[in-house]
Amino acid sequence: MQQTMFEAFEVPRNEHEIRFMEFHKKNPVVWDLWQKFTKEAISHGMGVVGSQLILERIRWETAIRLHDTTADGQSVKICNHHKVFYARLWNKQNPHQQVFKTRKIEGENE
């Protein structure tokens, strides 16, 4: 699949993506958990995984089980808009395991 100009240069397409990129850099634990829980879902036979399922599991883990997940000791607050970008990141990094279905987002080329 051919990359768009935005993907090739990693240029954010909209305000949500800008916020995601900032959040992603500050909270690597979220991506670590996203990968862990997605792999777990796949290992249990899920061929399609809902991004909301993974997001809510991360919220549970960071709120209940992981108390010191950020540099400032605060709990991680994950915006619902971030899930689409985590799903796309997974699909981009795991082309052999495209388990997240995504739609076009604001600013994306046809």
KAKAWO-V105818 format. One record per residue. N is the residue number from 0. RES is the residue in one small letter. PHI is phi as a letter, one per 20 degrees, with the letter a starting at -180 (999 if undefined). OMEGA is omega in radians with two decimals (* if undefined). Layout:
N,RES,PHI,OMEGA + N,RES,PHI,OMEGA
This chain:
0,m,999,-3.12 + 1,q,f,3.12 + 2,q,f,3.00 + 3,t,e,3.11 + 4,m,g,-3.11 + 5,f,f,3.14 + 6,e,f,-3.11 + 7,a,f,-3.11 + 8,f,d,-3.13 + 9,e,l,3.10 + 10,v,e,3.11 + 11,p,f,-3.09 + 12,r,e,-3.12 + 13,n,a,-3.09 + 14,e,f,3.12 + 15,h,f,-3.13 + 16,e,f,3.07 + 17,i,f,3.13 + 18,r,f,3.10 + 19,f,f,-3.10 + 20,m,f,3.09 + 21,e,f,3.13 + 22,f,f,-3.10 + 23,h,g,3.13 + 24,k,f,-3.08 + 25,k,e,-3.02 + 26,n,c,-3.12 + 27,p,f,3.13 + 28,v,f,-3.12 + 29,v,f,3.12 + 30,w,f,3.10 + 31,d,g,3.13 + 32,l,f,3.11 + 33,w,g,3.14 + 34,q,f,-3.12 + 35,k,g,-3.07 + 36,f,f,3.08 + 37,t,f,3.10 + 38,k,f,3.11 + 39,e,f,3.11 + 40,a,f,3.12 + 41,i,f,-3.12 + 42,s,f,3.09 + 43,h,e,3.01 + 44,g,n,3.14 + 45,m,f,3.10 + 46,g,e,3.06 + 47,v,c,-3.11 + 48,v,d,3.09 + 49,g,e,-3.14 + 50,s,f,3.12 + 51,q,f,3.10 + 52,l,g,-3.13 + 53,i,f,-3.13 + 54,l,f,-3.13 + 55,e,f,3.08 + 56,r,f,3.09 + 57,i,f,3.10 + 58,r,g,3.11 + 59,w,f,-3.09 + 60,e,f,-3.09 + 61,t,f,-3.13 + 62,a,e,-3.01 + 63,i,d,-2.99 + 64,r,e,-3.08 + 65,l,d,-3.06 + 66,h,e,-3.11 + 67,d,d,-3.06 + 68,t,e,3.14 + 69,t,c,-3.12 + 70,a,f,-3.11 + 71,d,e,3.09 + 72,g,m,3.13 + 73,q,e,3.09 + 74,s,f,-3.11 + 75,v,e,3.06 + 76,k,d,-3.05 + 77,i,d,3.11 + 78,c,f,3.11 + 79,n,g,-3.13 + 80,h,f,-3.10 + 81,h,f,-3.03 + 82,k,f,3.14 + 83,v,f,-3.12 + 84,f,f,3.03 + 85,y,f,3.11 + 86,a,f,3.12 + 87,r,f,3.11 + 88,l,f,3.09 + 89,w,g,-3.10 + 90,n,f,3.13 + 91,k,f,-3.10 + 92,q,e,-3.10 + 93,n,c,-3.06 + 94,p,f,3.12 + 95,h,e,3.14 + 96,q,c,3.14 + 97,q,e,-3.04 + 98,v,e,3.13 + 99,f,d,3.05 + 100,k,e,-3.13 + 101,t,c,3.08 + 102,r,d,3.07 + 103,k,f,3.11 + 104,i,d,3.12 + 105,e,g,3.12 + 106,g,n,-3.12 + 107,e,e,3.10 + 108,n,f,3.10 + 109,e,f,*
